[in-house]
Amino acid sequence: MRRVCFLLKVRQNLIDEYRARHAAVWPEMREALSAAGWHNYSLFLRDDGLLVGYLETDDFEAAKAGMEAAEVNARWQAGMAPFFESLDGSRPDEAMTPLTEVFHLD
């Protein structure tokens, strides 16, 4: 299982709304993530808007492709795009660039 970590930046004036949206993630979005192979998926948000995402998956490219093919993901990403800084026209899920793991302790 591959561990994937990524960073994004939530606009500071939208942090409360971002938290509220994630307190009520649509059931069909949760199901799509699981079906696409996103396991142990967590988001951590710092007060300045730094967002750290973590997930485990057998194949990250396949997991991303599975979500890209899910209709619910298109709706979710369109609704989430205004929350983020520096997307440069990309959807939030396209802007997720995995960090390089330099240490892991089991």
C-alpha positions as CSV (number, residue, x, y, z in Angstrom):
1,M,0.0,0.0,0.0
2,R,1.4,3.4,-1.0
3,R,1.2,6.3,1.4
4,V,0.5,9.6,-0.4
5,C,0.7,13.1,1.2
6,F,-0.1,16.4,-0.6
7,L,-0.5,20.1,0.3
8,L,-3.0,22.7,-0.9
9,K,-3.8,26.1,0.4
10,V,-7.4,27.1,1.4
11,R,-8.3,30.8,1.2
12,Q,-8.2,32.1,4.7
13,N,-11.6,33.8,4.4
14,L,-13.2,30.5,3.4
15,I,-11.7,28.2,6.1
16,D,-14.9,28.0,8.2
17,E,-17.0,27.1,5.1
18,Y,-14.4,24.6,4.0
19,R,-14.6,22.9,7.4
20,A,-18.4,22.9,7.3
21,R,-18.4,21.3,3.8
22,H,-16.1,18.6,5.0
23,A,-18.2,17.9,8.1
24,A,-21.0,16.9,5.6
25,V,-19.2,15.2,2.7
26,W,-21.9,13.7,0.4
27,P,-22.4,10.0,0.9
28,E,-22.0,9.4,-2.9
29,M,-18.6,11.2,-2.8
30,R,-17.4,9.0,0.1
31,E,-18.5,5.9,-1.7
32,A,-16.8,7.0,-4.9
33,L,-13.5,7.6,-3.1
34,S,-13.6,4.1,-1.5
35,A,-14.6,2.5,-4.8
36,A,-11.7,4.2,-6.5
37,G,-9.2,2.9,-4.0
38,W,-8.7,5.8,-1.6
39,H,-8.1,4.3,1.8
40,N,-7.3,5.8,5.2
41,Y,-7.9,9.3,3.6
42,S,-7.5,12.3,5.9
43,L,-7.4,16.0,5.5
44,F,-5.7,18.2,8.1
45,L,-6.2,22.0,8.0
46,R,-4.0,24.6,9.8
47,D,-5.5,27.9,10.9
48,D,-3.6,29.8,8.1
49,G,-5.2,27.6,5.4
50,L,-2.5,25.1,4.9
51,L,-4.2,21.8,4.0
52,V,-2.4,18.5,4.3
53,G,-4.0,15.5,2.7
54,Y,-3.0,11.9,3.4
55,L,-4.3,8.7,1.8
56,E,-3.2,5.1,1.2
57,T,-3.8,3.3,-2.1
58,D,-2.4,0.4,-4.1
59,D,-2.0,2.6,-7.2
60,F,-2.3,6.4,-6.9
61,E,-2.7,7.0,-10.6
62,A,-5.5,4.5,-10.9
63,A,-7.1,5.9,-7.8
64,K,-7.0,9.4,-9.3
65,A,-8.3,8.1,-12.6
66,G,-11.2,6.3,-10.9
67,M,-12.2,9.6,-9.3
68,E,-11.9,11.5,-12.5
69,A,-14.3,9.1,-14.1
70,A,-16.9,9.5,-11.3
71,E,-19.6,12.1,-12.1
72,V,-20.0,13.0,-8.4
73,N,-16.3,14.0,-8.4
74,A,-16.8,16.6,-11.1
75,R,-19.6,18.2,-9.1
76,W,-17.5,18.1,-5.9
77,Q,-14.4,19.6,-7.5
78,A,-16.4,22.4,-9.1
79,G,-17.8,23.3,-5.8
80,M,-14.4,23.1,-4.0
81,A,-12.3,25.0,-6.5
82,P,-13.2,28.5,-5.2
83,F,-11.8,27.5,-1.8
84,F,-8.2,27.1,-2.9
85,E,-5.4,29.5,-3.7
86,S,-3.0,29.0,-6.7
87,L,-4.8,26.4,-8.7
88,D,-3.9,28.2,-12.0
89,G,-7.0,26.8,-13.7
90,S,-6.7,23.3,-12.4
91,R,-9.3,21.4,-10.3
92,P,-8.2,20.8,-6.7
93,D,-7.7,17.1,-7.4
94,E,-5.5,17.9,-10.4
95,A,-3.3,20.2,-8.2
96,M,-2.6,17.4,-5.7
97,T,1.1,16.8,-6.1
98,P,2.4,14.0,-3.8
99,L,5.3,14.9,-1.5
100,T,8.3,12.7,-1.4
101,E,8.4,10.4,1.6
102,V,11.8,10.6,3.3
103,F,11.1,8.6,6.5
104,H,8.5,6.1,7.8
105,L,8.4,4.3,11.1
106,D,6.1,1.3,11.3
